[in-house]
Amino acid sequence: MKHNDQFKFSPSVLLWPLAAVLLLWIVYWVEVRFHIYLSDWGIQPRTLIGLRGILFSPFLHGSLEHIYNNSIPLFVLIAAMLYFYRAQALKVIGYGILLSGFITWLIGGDYTNHIGASGLIYVLVSFIFFKGIQTRYFRLVALSLTVVVMYGGMIWYVFPGVEQGVSWEGHLGGFISGLLFSRLYETPDYEKDIVYDWQRPDFDPQQDAFMKRFDENGNFVNPPPPEPEPEEETDFLSNIDAIMQAAPVRRIVYIYKEEPKNESQSKPESESDS
């Protein structure tokens, strides 16, 4: 598949992530406006009631700083998924919420509820990074390196004890989920743009004029016949001389005849007629 058939911008690339982030803020506004405490609907590890948090925890946040820190990367990553991995985007997002939430429910500490969209963010970062490396397509590899530059420091938060109050279990669950999905969901083989004739699939080296100059060992043989030398152009002045010699010669003689002087002008003033 050519990349022009895969990478197409549409309004949904911006509308879907905008709607997702707006939903997070609406839920948070409802909590603040009506003094509703929804954190109990987060993931409570290894409890039956805590399973509901797998669905609801990505939409719940404990503070304004918490939701702000998750909003920008969530918008950027969902937009990148919809542009570069449109066919896999909704599957990775939907199943990523479920799988990362289940891993958090399974390994999480029983001391608190796990809330926040950071688990989904780790799913997207992990998927985009590993999938781009696996495709070996230059645009997707560049996207992977961009993700590393922007969010590479997040890797430290998958380890326990880095920061108090941060769900490293949710981060680890999201990282593992993204890695698994990068192996599970296949992407098309991207074709590079054809620049040279030898890159075409129907290229036959036996019929190529240049390749005929080499033998099976790569030695240069059978040089092309020398090009005929162009006829020497005669000098323009030489042509003029030849034309002048061939033409009949006409000789023109100029004779200078002195004009006679006027007598009145030749006499001196003292001798003029009175």
Protein Blocks (a to p, Z undefined) as FASTA:
>chain_A
ZZklmmccdfklmmmmmmmmmmmmmmmmmmmmnopafklmmccehifklmmmmmmmmmpc
fbfklmmmmmmmmmmmmmmmmmmmmmlmmmmmmmmmmmmmmmmmmmmcfkbccedjklmm
mmmmmmmmmmmmmnopaklmmmmmmmmmmmmmmmmmmpghkaghiafklmmmmmmmmmmm
mmmpccdddddddfbfklpmklcfklpmklmmpcfkopaehiadddddddddddfklmmm
mmmmmpccdddddddddddddfklmpcfklpcZZ
